[in-house]
Amino acid sequence: MASLTQQLPLPSTVIEVEVLAVRRAIEIALEIGFDNIILEGNSEILFKALKNGGRSLAQYGHLTQDILFLSSHFQLLIFFLVRWH
């Protein structure tokens, strides 16, 4: 298990914050040397984009491509959508 606190320039949308957080989490997992990870989040938009291959013309589309590329380095990676009630 790992955690991180980091300041970043303020992105313009909530989805961009989610995308940046997921990308950084994957980078940390690679740096630590994890082979299997589970990423939990509540961004249905992001998880759908990743499930559909990350291709998007949205402002964050290139970041979803980064996430999928980095994800290919794991033996197992599960994106788990947590719904808030």
Secondary structure as GFF3:
##gff-version 3
##sequence-region A 1 85
A	DSSP	alpha_helix	14	32	.	.	.	ID=ss1
A	DSSP	beta_strand	36	41	.	.	.	ID=ss2
A	DSSP	alpha_helix	44	51	.	.	.	ID=ss3
A	DSSP	alpha_helix	61	71	.	.	.	ID=ss4
A	DSSP	beta_strand	76	81	.	.	.	ID=ss5
###
